[in-house]
Amino acid sequence: MEQVGGMDIRNRGAGVIIKGGKVALIQRIQNNEMYYVFPGGGIEDNETPEDAVIREVKEELGVEIVLERLFTMMDFNGTQYFFSSPN
């Protein structure tokens, strides 16, 4: 993990999972503020972004997913990869 200006910079992969018209999100609370993120997490040194998403979704939601395509990517505290899933 890299640090820039005191902030941890880590590439992250996330799954955009829509099923039955509902979107899977993870609720987080930090500094007494609630927010939501797509399931996913940091990409380990030996992983592809796709591998990280599959692993993190399994850890966080307990489900195995198939990735359809890279939905989008953006630079924010590292590179963020968002993959869509037909699950």
Helices and strands as residue ranges (DSSP letters): E 2-4, E 7-9, E 12-19, E 22-23, E 26-30, E 33-37, E 40-42, H 49-61, E 69-75, E 79-85
